[in-house]
Amino acid sequence: MPTPTVRRLLLGHELRHLREEAECGLEDAAKAIGRTDSTISRVELGQTGLTKRDLHALVSFYASKIGRRKVEVDWYVEQSKGSQQRGRWSGYRSVYAKFFRMAVDLEEDASVISQYQTEAITGLLQTEHYMRALFTTQRVRVVDQDLEDAVRARLDRQRVLTKPNSAQVRFVMSESSLRRVVGDEEIMRGQLEHLAEVASLPNVQLQVLPFTARTPAQVNFNFTMFRIDSPGTSGPLEFVYVEELHDGKYVDDQRVVKDYDELWNALVGSALDPVESRELILNLVKEA
């Protein structure tokens, strides 16, 4: 079952598609159930939910515009179940900064994850020793509490690489992230060996962007793209996550997502292929 966050996002995605199909504005939808425009907007953005009664009334309103036989009202009510659950961020999971929690949920339920990384090994690929060295030296953290909980939480995230029906996970990593020493040479050797091992997983595509690569633009920031399959008719849910110094930005505007998709394809085209990338990593192991 998807996380509560993703269930709200998927339901909002489907409701927005349904409202547009019914040719209704936010004001029309709000008036139909006695709520405000902003409430409908927040529901569609996955920021809040509706009561079962209001949701049934809203979908029934759209159905009356489209043609009731074309809309299974109860299906939408069923999708809302579990979307208001709480408690996921208790215990060691509470270490995650609030701005990063949605990224963890998207990561958990994505069918495709595409990540570009510049100066450090991405969290999904870090060894425990690398994590500990990084957490004790970095000034800006995506965790709020103690080291042991931070390590446990990050290791827990890495299950997305190997769990049943795991996502297709694609990485483009700058060569600088492989050569920049975190901790000491022994930690880096173990980290590089781990990268070579993970690169052999059937659902992982790992490519290195070498110093000699000619890219269409200077890309000096990290970003991650998530694709989540939707059980409805409105197509997949797609998000881009860009992490800033003290915050994270989530973008689902289709035009912006398309721009990032084109940038991703350009980076993939400029990077070494997966075989060459693994060979480079293994050569760096010998040098470490």
C-alpha positions, 0 to 999 in steps of 0.5 A: 500500500502506498504511503499516506502522503503518496495516496493523497498526492495520487488522489489529488492528481485524479481529482484534478483530472476529473474536474478538468474533464468535467470542465469545472473551475475551482469555484464550481467545485467548491460551491458544490460541496460548500467549501472554499476554492483554496480547499479544493486546490489543496486537496488537488495538491495532496496537501489535505483530504476531504471527509468521506461525505464531501469526497463522495459529493464532489465526485458525484458532482463531477460525475453529473457533468461527465456522465455518471456511468463513466465515473465510478464514484466509490473508487475515489472514496476507496482511494482516500482510505489510509491517506490521513494516517499519522505516526510514520515519522515517529521513532528513528524516522523523526530524524528527517527534516520536515522538508525532506519527508515528502521526498522519502515517501515519493522514493518509497512508492516510485516506479522510476527514480532518476537522480543527478548528484554532484559533489557527494555520493547520494544517500541511496548509495552510501555505505554506513562508514561513509554516512558516519563520516559525512554526518559528523563533518557536514554543516547542513543536514537533512536530519534533526537528531542523533547520529545512530537514528540518522544512520538507521534511517538512511540505511532503511531508505536503501531498501528501495533498491532491493525490495520486491518489485523495486523501482528502476533507479537511475543515477548520473554522478559527477566524477568529483563525487567519486574522487572527493574524499569523505573520511579517509582513503579506507572509507572511500575504497569501501564506498567505491567497491559498494558502488560497483556492487550496486551498479550490477543490480538489474534495476539500477543504472549508474553512470558517471559524468567525467570531468572531460564530458561536454554538457549542454549546460553547467549543472552544479546542483542536485536533483531527483525525478520521481515517477509514480504509476497511478491506478486511475486514468490520469497518467503517472504522477511526476515530481522533481525534487531540488534540495536547497540549503535549508529547504527542498523544492517539489515541482510537478508543473508538467512544463517544468518536469519536461525541462528537467526530463530533457536536462536528464537525457542530456546528462545521460548522453554526456555520461559514460555508459554503465559498463564504462562507469563501472570500469572507472569506479573499479579503477578508482578502487585500485588507486584508493 
